[in-house]
């Protein structure tokens, strides 16, 4: 008896390996996947300016990164900040960059853009995750904001970006700032319950159609069906977190497993296993850290790291080496 619909995912023709720098940008689901890439020692930078939900804000941020590599004029300045509820903020950045001190806030934002510019410049693979087709335009300027920062709803106009606009916007990006990148699009399975279920469904459908058109007309773009996995393979509320909107850790782990099968070669999957043996060893508290047995174990782990670093120079085991050396 088959009690689950299994999605047949065609493996990527070009596999991702540890030598390829990756930039992941978009919704909070983009961060979920990026965290697993980072844990497996891929060279991954995730959403440098914070979580971004709508396609327009993601596109503007990518353009800013590309321009920052040519000129510092696109870096935020203090006179561009807003002040509300005791903090300085920018509509282009996540609230985690807001601060009670304007200089601190703008310096954090400038650093984030520089990190993003460097990551985009080096990236061979860019993972873009759309969250919602709804965008909020600031009435005074007409610009789409990346984050509303809990400002009054009356100062914004809510708008659904249409398929044609999204396709045109990203076709320009894929032929411009992203022309030398391999771009993997995903659609976030996070449900935007604040929009209402009907509007959330319409939003996701709009994004999915747009991605299909983008991928079909751009050779450097492809799609991974994280949304379909959540909706069809994991269609049970036990795969959602307590808020009934975000995928649970189990669901994200499963989607990561399917992504790994699709995106990595057998050699890379084997390397990930070897890396996991080392990283997991640092996450368990030793029963007797002063014992000769644990000292020998740490030496063995350091030798494993040295062997992997010799064959894979891009792997960074700084944290793990510090951990094991502490017990020698």
C-alpha angles and dihedrals in degrees: 000000000000113000099173136057108231118208114224104223117193109227116244111261089218112051126213118237138181094263092065118088112226132204116197117191137169137046128015088269087064087060091049092058093039091055090056091048090051092047088054089052098251113152095254133162115190127206097321094194094041137265115335123194112182128058094239095056090046091050093048091050093050090049090050091052091050092049093045089064088062103034138012090216090094092058113108119260131206094250089060093060124102126218124218138139091011098303139093114234145164127224088223094061138061117259090252086077093055118106142175088239116065095208091052092048096050093044090053090050094047090050091050092053091049090050090050093047091052092045092050092047093053098036120112091178126041119190113200120190120192116207107178138357090218116101133182119225120203105237095217094058108012090234121141112243123219092210131014094209091214092291120156112289089226092073092060136064114215114220137173112228109228128229096251092053094049092047093049092046095052096040087060091049094047090051092042128027092009098038094112094043134088104232123202115193123203132178114225114241090209109120115227096217092175088071091054122250095271093051091043090054092049091048094051092046091052092051093046093052091047092051091049091054093045093051094045093055101038122064094202093056130082139164136235114198102226090141093053092048090055095043099044111020096035100034096148131098091235086075091061128083120244092277090063088227108076124061113254121245088259091055093048090048090053093048089048089052091053090046090052092052090051102040107034134067123231090259092052092048089052090049090051089055092052091049091049091055089058099041093046090053089063092052096061121080111234117239092224112010092182095057124111089235093060091044089055090047091054091050090051090051091050090051090051090051092050090052093050093045090053093055096034109034094179093065114106115209097162094126094045094048091051089051096052095041089056090071099047 
